């Protein structure tokens, strides 16, 4: 695999960064050619929009121009539907309405939100509680939802932990409702919504006749089943967590998804110490030990959730997980700087 590193990289997918940071606009590129034949030949289109608040979504597709344009539009629509459902910061989203009322009475979920929540229930179980969407009160406590100047006390953490725990969610599968067993609970789908949206965008592109393309939502990416014209695979770079301009590793993918969790994009500094935004819901404290974890899975929703899981649980857990689920593969990066950076690949080149 390493022999292909020198080849042109089609996309760099890493935590919090897409190929192009476009401010409130859309770009579209198609190769030059005669207009009469434009809709018959295979072309490349690339479009970027800001979605989910201010996150860049890049959709690159290869196909007949009219088909590719229609597929791209459908893919953007699919992402917007996920955003309208799962956005914690939109007071009109379905998730916000659930958070506002589920402590007083059961909230009836629409099909999309119910699907997301049931998937999160499965991730909670397979992660041994490391992946937990009830994390929102802890995120707020540590300053990821509001700024604070001090490290939370153990008393503050223990009091907040009373509002955290997937076991405090009451599911009614017959009526498709969710209820909070404890007042003050809130759900945060930040660890899964982007991957879920990427899958929905990919499904929309495939349903509209496109089988070659790359979808990248802030580092959550999915490669479609067929490579670009003239290529055999997609090459995806894993960013060096100590230097954003450098690619630390290159993945060779086809019909796969990728996501990265790291401590170098989102963090808070309290009393001169940096704390990762990835909090272990079992302890109430930010996770530490890894600088970045990249996950390769068939589905983007899985790679998204598993990147958080493995960032918290570490490479030993990831190796056992890979042995049971060979399609899921991992890249861990540790060290203190670029000179002593260590890369551990699990399921790749083995």
Secondary structure as GFF3:
##gff-version 3
##sequence-region A 1 350
A	DSSP	three_ten_helix	2	4	.	.	.	ID=ss1
A	DSSP	beta_strand	11	12	.	.	.	ID=ss2
A	DSSP	three_ten_helix	35	37	.	.	.	ID=ss3
A	DSSP	beta_strand	42	51	.	.	.	ID=ss4
A	DSSP	beta_strand	55	64	.	.	.	ID=ss5
A	DSSP	alpha_helix	65	86	.	.	.	ID=ss6
A	DSSP	alpha_helix	94	101	.	.	.	ID=ss7
A	DSSP	beta_strand	107	108	.	.	.	ID=ss8
A	DSSP	alpha_helix	111	126	.	.	.	ID=ss9
A	DSSP	three_ten_helix	133	135	.	.	.	ID=ss10
A	DSSP	alpha_helix	136	141	.	.	.	ID=ss11
A	DSSP	alpha_helix	154	161	.	.	.	ID=ss12
A	DSSP	three_ten_helix	166	168	.	.	.	ID=ss13
A	DSSP	beta_strand	169	172	.	.	.	ID=ss14
A	DSSP	beta_strand	177	180	.	.	.	ID=ss15
A	DSSP	alpha_helix	193	207	.	.	.	ID=ss16
A	DSSP	beta_strand	212	217	.	.	.	ID=ss17
A	DSSP	beta_strand	220	223	.	.	.	ID=ss18
A	DSSP	beta_strand	234	240	.	.	.	ID=ss19
A	DSSP	beta_strand	243	253	.	.	.	ID=ss20
A	DSSP	beta_strand	257	262	.	.	.	ID=ss21
A	DSSP	beta_strand	267	270	.	.	.	ID=ss22
A	DSSP	beta_strand	273	276	.	.	.	ID=ss23
A	DSSP	beta_strand	279	280	.	.	.	ID=ss24
A	DSSP	beta_strand	285	286	.	.	.	ID=ss25
A	DSSP	beta_strand	292	297	.	.	.	ID=ss26
A	DSSP	alpha_helix	300	313	.	.	.	ID=ss27
A	DSSP	alpha_helix	315	324	.	.	.	ID=ss28
A	DSSP	beta_strand	329	334	.	.	.	ID=ss29
A	DSSP	beta_strand	342	346	.	.	.	ID=ss30
###
